[in-house]
Amino acid sequence: MAASGWRFVLQRGSRFILSRTTVESSSQLVGCIRTVKIPTWFEEHLTEDNQKYMRHSMAEEYRRQTAERLCPLKDEPWPRHEWTEGSRRVGLVAIKLGMAPIWTKSGERHAVTMLQVQDCHVIRCMSKEEYDGHSAALAVGGKNVSPFYRSEKAMELFRNAGVPPKQKVTIFKVSDNAIIKPGTPLYAAHFRPGQYVDVTAKSIGKGFQGVMKRWGFKGQPASHGQTKTHRRPGASGPGGDPAKVFKGKKMPGKMGNVFVTAYGLKIWRVNTKYNVLYVHGSVPGHTNCVLKVRIIRRTHSKLKCERRRRGFLMMTSDLAPVKNTIAPVKKHHRTCRTAPFIFSDVVLDQHCVFVCFFSRGQ
């Protein structure tokens, strides 16, 4: 109603002005009047049956594209390389499900965040010369979305990779021996329990906040002559010679809604049935947000004795089974030496030890 009312006012106003102006200026005046046409969603004028048919047909088309892209008879698979010291693997795009507690067999309680890997595929491979001249890179996308809300340029990128359109596409720097063929799906089994990862996501936006909430200022006294200054910062800069406010001064402003990285988070459990990673502690972002998970690059003093012992990690899982969780946990032994990473869940028995090498982790 508001849009139609403004359109009526503009039209009547233009007619009134035209009646009092010459004919030569009428064309110029009409050209200045603009009306906004609100775009409609694709399903507004479709029935429920037509909507289901369109979604089903698009899903079938994307499955066919992926199968044709990854057909071994059409294109030979890329060779696998051995892991070397300094190799850098690709990361994942995951969804934050929430937090839950877990217990070890010794009775220790840990709070973990569940990250689910949904429809994660390699979109594009970029060489050193094509990216930045120093290292190769892989574009990875996660979480399928409707193709009706993507531009034609973005859809062309997904068609070349043979995958459905993704909600988030991010770039990971990789070494030359860790390049993966575009269109390859990535799962939670890409990581192993005991590895350490860095998680990057956009923090929750808090809006405009004061210095006490934004920066943790103590505030001013509640009484003894204070009037309306209880939560104010106080002086903002020195007088005299500087006589200015220095750059970077902590002041009120917008809080949150920026990309934050949590470093050195341990993976306690990997559920391959639901593609869920159980990461230690909390990670930035709200529930159901899309985040970026990559292998840790910084060397912390606590992690030096645990990282990369002739492989990515050798460990024995000591987690106790958990009941009534989103991903039910079962204990399984390795049944096939040729495919050691195919588990219903990779929570292992007390005497089951595994090693994750780079060549088998692709």
C-alpha positions in Angstrom: 0.0 0.0 0.0 2.8 2.4 0.8 4.6 1.8 -2.5 1.4 2.3 -4.5 0.6 5.5 -2.5 4.0 7.0 -3.3 3.6 6.0 -7.0 0.2 7.8 -7.1 1.7 10.9 -5.5 4.6 11.0 -8.0 2.2 10.6 -11.0 -0.2 13.2 -9.9 2.6 15.6 -9.0 4.2 15.2 -12.4 0.9 15.9 -14.1 0.5 19.1 -12.0 3.9 20.3 -12.8 3.5 19.5 -16.5 0.4 21.6 -16.7 2.4 24.6 -15.6 5.5 24.1 -17.7 6.2 24.2 -21.4 6.0 21.2 -23.8 9.7 21.1 -24.4 10.6 20.3 -20.8 7.9 17.6 -20.4 10.0 14.8 -21.7 12.9 15.6 -19.4 10.6 15.7 -16.4 8.9 12.4 -17.1 12.3 10.8 -17.4 13.2 11.8 -13.9 10.3 9.9 -12.3 11.2 6.3 -11.3 9.0 3.6 -9.9 10.4 0.6 -8.0 9.3 -2.8 -9.1 9.7 -5.4 -6.3 11.0 -8.7 -7.7 8.9 -11.8 -6.9 10.1 -15.1 -5.6 10.0 -17.9 -8.1 7.5 -20.0 -6.2 4.9 -17.2 -5.6 2.9 -18.1 -8.7 3.4 -21.9 -8.5 1.3 -24.5 -6.9 2.7 -26.9 -4.4 2.9 -29.8 -6.9 4.8 -27.6 -9.4 7.2 -26.5 -6.7 7.9 -30.1 -5.7 8.4 -31.1 -9.3 10.8 -28.2 -10.0 12.9 -29.1 -6.9 12.9 -32.8 -7.8 13.9 -32.1 -11.4 16.7 -29.8 -10.4 18.0 -32.4 -7.9 18.0 -35.1 -10.5 19.8 -32.8 -13.0 22.6 -32.0 -10.4 23.0 -35.7 -9.6 23.4 -36.4 -13.3 26.0 -33.6 -13.7 28.0 -34.8 -10.8 28.0 -38.4 -12.1 29.1 -37.3 -15.5 31.8 -35.1 -14.1 33.3 -37.8 -11.9 32.9 -40.7 -14.4 36.2 -42.6 -14.5 35.6 -43.6 -18.2 35.3 -40.0 -19.3 38.2 -38.5 -17.5 41.0 -40.2 -15.6 41.4 -39.5 -11.9 44.2 -37.2 -10.8 47.2 -39.0 -9.3 47.6 -39.2 -5.5 50.8 -37.8 -4.0 52.6 -38.9 -0.8 52.6 -36.7 2.3 55.8 -34.8 3.0 56.9 -32.5 5.7 55.2 -29.2 5.1 52.3 -30.5 3.1 49.1 -28.4 3.4 45.8 -30.1 2.9 42.5 -28.5 2.0 39.8 -27.7 4.6 36.1 -28.1 4.8 32.9 -26.0 4.8 30.7 -27.0 7.7 27.5 -26.0 9.5 27.4 -25.3 13.3 24.8 -27.5 15.0 25.3 -26.5 18.6 27.2 -27.6 21.7 27.1 -30.8 23.8 29.1 -32.4 26.6 31.2 -35.6 26.2 33.1 -37.7 28.7 36.3 -39.7 28.5 36.7 -43.1 30.0 38.7 -41.6 32.8 35.6 -39.4 33.7 36.8 -36.1 32.3 34.0 -33.9 30.9 34.6 -31.7 27.9 32.3 -29.3 26.1 32.4 -29.7 22.4 30.8 -28.0 19.3 29.2 -30.2 16.7 30.0 -29.2 13.1 28.2 -31.0 10.3 29.7 -31.2 6.8 26.8 -30.8 4.3 27.2 -31.2 0.5 30.9 -30.1 0.5 32.6 -30.2 -2.9 35.7 -28.9 -4.5 34.6 -26.2 -7.0 37.8 -25.0 -8.6 41.6 -25.7 -8.7 44.0 -22.7 -9.0 47.7 -23.1 -9.7 50.4 -20.9 -8.2 50.5 -18.6 -11.3 46.7 -18.3 -11.3 46.3 -17.6 -7.6 49.1 -15.5 -5.9 52.4 -16.9 -7.3 53.3 -18.5 -4.0 51.0 -21.4 -3.4 48.2 -23.3 -5.1 44.6 -22.9 -3.9 41.3 -24.8 -4.0 37.8 -23.3 -4.0 35.5 -25.4 -1.8 31.7 -24.9 -1.5 29.2 -26.2 1.0 25.5 -26.5 1.6 23.3 -26.7 -1.5 20.9 -23.8 -2.2 18.3 -23.0 -4.8 19.7 -22.1 -8.2 17.0 -19.4 -8.7 18.8 -16.9 -6.5 22.2 -17.2 -8.0 23.7 -15.1 -10.9 24.5 -16.5 -14.2 28.2 -16.0 -13.6 28.1 -17.9 -10.4 26.0 -20.7 -12.0 28.6 -21.1 -14.7 31.3 -21.8 -12.1 29.2 -24.6 -10.6 28.3 -26.1 -14.0 32.0 -26.3 -14.9 32.6 -28.3 -11.6 29.5 -30.4 -12.1 28.0 -29.6 -8.7 24.9 -27.9 -7.4 25.1 -24.2 -6.4 26.5 -23.6 -2.9 25.6 -21.2 -0.2 29.3 -20.5 0.7 32.4 -20.8 -1.4 35.8 -20.3 0.3 39.4 -20.7 -0.8 42.0 -22.8 0.9 45.7 -22.6 0.2 47.2 -26.0 -0.4 50.6 -27.5 -1.4 51.3 -28.8 -4.8 50.9 -32.4 -3.7 47.5 -31.8 -2.1 45.6 -30.7 -5.2 42.2 -32.4 -5.6 40.1 -32.7 -8.8 37.2 -30.3 -9.0 33.9 -32.0 -8.3 35.3 -34.3 -5.6 33.1 -34.6 -2.5 34.6 -34.0 0.9 33.3 -35.6 4.1 33.9 -35.4 7.8 36.3 -38.4 7.4 38.7 -35.8 5.9 39.8 -35.2 9.5 40.7 -37.7 12.3 40.2 -37.6 16.1 43.1 -36.0 17.7 43.9 -33.5 15.0 43.8 -29.8 15.7 41.9 -27.4 13.5 41.3 -23.6 13.1 37.6 -22.6 12.7 36.7 -19.3 11.1 33.1 -17.9 11.1 31.3 -14.6 11.4 30.6 -13.7 15.0 27.1 -12.9 16.3 26.2 -9.3 15.7 25.4 -7.3 18.9 24.7 -4.0 17.3 25.8 -0.6 18.8 27.2 -1.2 22.3 29.0 0.9 24.9 32.5 0.5 26.2 31.6 -1.7 29.1 30.1 -4.4 27.0 32.3 -3.9 23.9 35.7 -3.6 25.6 35.1 -4.6 29.2 35.6 -1.2 30.8 35.1 -1.1 34.5 32.9 2.0 34.4 32.7 5.0 36.8 31.5 5.1 40.4 27.8 4.6 41.0 27.6 7.5 43.6 29.6 10.2 45.2 29.0 13.0 42.7 28.6 10.9 39.6 25.7 12.1 37.4 24.8 10.2 34.2 28.4 9.0 33.7 28.2 5.5 35.3 28.8 3.6 32.1 30.7 6.2 30.1 34.4 5.8 29.2 35.7 9.0 30.6 38.5 11.0 29.0 39.1 10.1 25.4 42.6 11.6 24.9 45.4 13.6 26.6 45.5 17.4 26.5 48.5 19.7 26.2 51.0 18.7 23.6 49.2 15.8 21.8 45.8 17.4 22.2 44.1 14.7 20.1 42.5 11.3 20.2 44.9 8.6 19.1 43.9 6.1 16.4 42.6 2.8 17.7 41.1 4.3 20.8 38.5 2.0 22.4 35.2 3.7 22.1 31.5 2.8 21.7 30.5 1.3 18.4 29.2 -1.7 16.5 30.1 -5.0 18.1 30.3 -8.4 16.4 29.3 -9.4 12.9 33.0 -9.8 11.9 35.0 -12.8 10.9 36.7 -14.4 13.9 39.1 -17.4 14.0 39.3 -19.9 16.9 42.8 -21.5 16.8 44.0 -24.9 18.0 40.7 -26.7 18.6 41.0 -30.5 19.1 38.8 -32.9 17.3 37.4 -35.4 19.9 35.2 -37.5 17.7 34.3 -37.9 14.0 30.9 -39.4 13.1 31.0 -40.5 9.5 27.3 -41.6 9.4 26.0 -38.0 9.9 29.3 -36.3 8.8 29.7 -34.5 12.2 32.9 -33.2 13.7 33.0 -32.9 17.5 35.4 -29.9 18.1 36.7 -28.9 21.6 35.2 -25.8 23.1 33.1 -23.1 21.5 33.5 -21.6 18.0 32.3 -18.2 16.8 29.0 -17.8 15.0 25.4 -18.5 15.7 23.6 -21.9 15.3 23.2 -23.0 11.7 25.9 -20.6 10.4 28.3 -21.7 7.7 31.9 -21.8 8.8 35.4 -22.7 7.6 37.4 -25.5 9.1 41.1 -25.9 8.2 44.1 -27.8 9.6 46.1 -25.8 12.1 49.0 -23.9 10.8 50.5 -22.3 13.9 52.7 -24.3 16.1 51.7 -24.1 19.8 53.9 -25.3 22.6 51.2 -27.7 23.8 50.8 -29.3 20.4 54.5 -29.8 19.4 54.6 -33.3 21.1 51.4 -34.5 19.5 51.4 -33.2 15.9 52.6 -35.2 12.9 54.4 -38.3 14.0 55.3 -39.7 10.6 51.7 -39.1 9.6 49.1 -36.6 10.6 48.5 -38.2 14.0 48.6 -41.5 15.8 46.2 -41.9 18.7 44.0 -44.3 20.7 40.5 -43.0 21.3 39.6 -43.0 25.0 36.1 -41.6 24.6 33.2 -43.2 26.5 30.1 -44.0 24.4 27.4 -41.3 24.5 23.7 -41.9 24.5 20.8 -39.7 23.4 22.8 -37.5 21.1 22.2 -36.2 17.6 24.6 -38.7 16.2 24.5 -42.1 17.9 27.9 -43.6 18.6 28.9 -47.2 18.1 32.2 -49.0 18.5 33.7 -50.6 15.5 36.9 -52.4 14.7 38.7 -52.1 11.5 37.6 -54.9 9.2 39.6 -54.2 6.0 43.2 -53.2 5.8 42.8 -51.8 2.2 40.1 -49.4 3.3 40.9 -48.4 6.8 38.8 -45.2 6.8 35.3 -46.7 6.1 33.6 -46.8 9.5 30.1 -46.4 10.7 31.7 -44.2 13.4 35.4 -43.7 14.0 35.2 -43.8 17.7 37.5 -46.8 18.3 37.9 -49.4 20.9 40.4 -49.1 23.7 43.0 -51.3 22.0 42.4 -50.1 18.4 45.1 -47.7 17.2 45.1 -46.1 13.8 47.4 -43.9 11.8 46.1 -41.3 9.3 48.5 -40.7 6.4 48.2 -38.0 3.8 48.0 -40.3 0.8 44.9 -42.1 2.3 43.2 -39.0 3.7 42.2 -37.6 0.3 
